Amino acid sequence: MAQVETLMLANHAEALNGLLYIHGGGWSHHWRPVTEGQTPPSQFAIAATFLIEPSEVGRDFQVVFRIVSDGGEEVMKAEGPLQTAGKSGNADTYTRAAIAVNANVVFPHEGAYTISTAIGEGGGSAVMFWVHDQPPGGTQAADPDPDAGSTGGYL
């Protein structure tokens, strides 16, 4: 059964010739600029790889990406076919497929969000991230959870 191998957020990503080209990947905190109460769309990318079983190579799969707020509100949904071509090298070899989705999303509020993806009837994967308002002047706010042990992963 096809399955999600990798799911991450990035500043920009492209999938070319079965490879992911990722710029600024793996972040978990996003500071969005807020001026006079207005929040512009946030530009970011979703990068994912999927493992396709040898017996499923050549099939098309439906892939769905969703972003949901901590209150359960769906903020973004992108779906479409993942086309796998050709045949696997042998009966024991999985095929890896890569997808990159570049998006512009207006997050309705600060807080926790979850990005999830699923492929066909196979398993899914989810990654949590946080959206923060950046004060005017472009200074980044302090780490919202200093006990978490990491201040990395900022967009």
N, C-alpha and C positions, 0 to 999 in steps of 0.2 A: 504494500500500500504506500502511495506517495506520502511524504512527510516533510514538515518544515525543518530545515537544518539550522538556518541562521536568520535572525530578525534584528535589525538595528535602525536607529535614527541617525541621520547624517546631515551635514550642511548641503551636500549635493552628491548625487550618485548617478552612475550610468551602467547599464548592462550591455556589453558588446561582446559578441562571439563567445558567449557562455561565461564571461568573466565580469566581476563587479569592479568598477572603478569608483572609489569612495573618497570624498574630500570631507574631512572633519567628522568622521564616523564614530559612533558609540556614545554620544552624549546622553545625559539624563536630565539636565536642567536647561530650561530656555528662558532667557530674560527678554521679554518683548518690550519694545519702546512704547511708552504711553505719553501722549502730549495732549493737554487740554481735554482729558477724558476719552480721547479717541485711541483705539488700538488698530493699527494696520494689520493686514494679513501677515502671518508668519510664513516665511519660505524655508522649507526643509525637504529632506528626502527620506524615503523608506527604502531600505535595501534588504533583500531577502534571497536566500538560496533554499532550494528544495531538492530532496533526494527522491529519485524515481526508481522504483524496482525494475529489474531487467525485463520482467514480463509486461510492464506497463509502458515501456518506451514505444513511442509512436502514437500514443493516445494524447488527446487534449484534456486538460484539467481546468476546472473553474477555480480561480484564486480570488480570495476576498481579503481586503485590508479594511480595518475599522479603527477609528479613534473614538473612545468613549470617555466622558468626564467622570470624575469620582462620584457624581450624582446619578450616573447612568444615562446621561444625554449623549446620543450619537452626534459627534462633531464632524466626522468625515467617513465616507464609505467609498471605496474604489474596488471594482471587480472586473474581471475579464478572463479570457482564456489564456492558459499557458500551453503553448504548443511544443510538444517534444517530437523531434524528428529522428529518423534513422533507427538503427538497431544497436543495442548494447554490445560491447565487445565480447562478452561471454555471459553465461547464465548466472554468474556470481557477482557481476559488476553492476553497481548502482550508477545511474547517470545523475549528474548535478545540473540543475537549471537555475539561472539567476534572473532576478527581476529588480528593477529600480523604478520607483515612483517619486517624481518631484512634485511637490504640492505647495499651494498657498492656502492657508487655513486661518480663519479668525477664531481664536479660542475665546469662548464667551466669558471666562473669568480665570483668575489665578487658581492654582490648585493642582491636584494629581489627575493625570490622564493615563489611559492605557491604550497602546497600539497593539492590535492583534491581527493575525493572519491565519488562514486555513486554506488547505488545498484539497479539492475534491471531497471525498469522504474520509480522507486521512486525518491525521492529528493536526492540531493547531499550535500556535505559540503566541505568547503575549509578553510585552515589555512595558513597564511602568515608567513614566517620566513626569516632570513637574514644570509648570508654567508660572513665571513670576513677573510682576510688573517692574520694569526698569525705571528708576526715577529720572526725571528730566536731567539732561546734562550727560547722560550716558554712563554714569557710574554704576557698577555692578553691586547689587545688594550683598550682604553677608550670607554665608552658607546657611540655608534655612534649617539644616539639621547637622550641627557640628559634631554630634555624637555618632554620626553614620560612618565616620572614619575616612571619608573622601570628599574633597571639594572639587574634584575633576569632573569632566563631562559637561562643560558649559557650552552653550551656543550663544 
